[in-house]
Amino acid sequence: MRPALAAWLVLSLLSEMEAEELCGAPPAAPSHSIAAPQLSAEERLAPHMPEPLRCDACHAIAFQIEEQLHKAEGKVGRKALSESDYVEVLERSCSQGWESYGVQELDGEKHLTGPGLPRQEPMTVMVTGGPWPGRLSKMCHSYVGERGEAQIYRAHQRGPAALRELLCHGEKGACAGGKAGGPHPPKVLQNEL
């Protein structure tokens, strides 16, 4: 009995396939092909954040620091954090996972993308993991080391724009060389090498 049932199932499937061929198969859904960003050797292998992505990385770091400090302030009732508390929060901010960040290519330009960054397109491929989390963590630690926890916390207390200005747009900031008008590209921070 079972061999007969198996034969009947096979014949049923074959007859369905023949019917589709005779009547015409339903139209195939349109397919889209989206290529992953083509990363240069520096973008794939260098231990530092590549120059064209440094401004985006700085904005991601400022966003994460701002988020973590707001959460900590919320836990203590919105009053100012003690020095030991904000030092701990900044350490935790820089040591976090960063796995939600990656690179997308939009209109032929590569951009870092993730929480707090504006350039997120749904129809592109984002390359995450790999070197990006480590690079962001290293950059974050170098900012905290060079600017100091107290200066970063004071900027945070003045608002997100003040923190971004301190970290990203000042004279030595990662965004200073591009649209901000500085003729010299930003330098790699000493601690980041």
PEDA-V33165 format. One line per field, one symbol per residue. phi: phi as a letter, one per 20 degrees, with the letter a starting at -180 (. if undefined). psi: psi as a letter, one per 20 degrees, with the letter a starting at -180 (. if undefined). A space follows every 50 residues. Layout:
phi = ???
psi = ???
This chain:
phi = .fgfffffffffffffffffffenffffffdddcefgeefgffedffefg gfdffgfffffffffgfffffffffdnmefffgfffffffffffefflfe dadcdclmdecfcqgndfecdfdcededmlefgffffffgfffffeenff fffffgfepgfffffffddfgdffefeeffoffdffeffgfef
psi = gghggggggghggghgghggggipqqpqqpqpppqqpoprgghhhqirpq giihgggghggggggggghggghhhjkjrqqrghghggghghghjrhjij qapqoplipqqqqapiphmophkrpporbcigghgggggghhggghhqgg hghggghirhhhghgghhiagjqhjhhdhiiphpqqqpqgii.
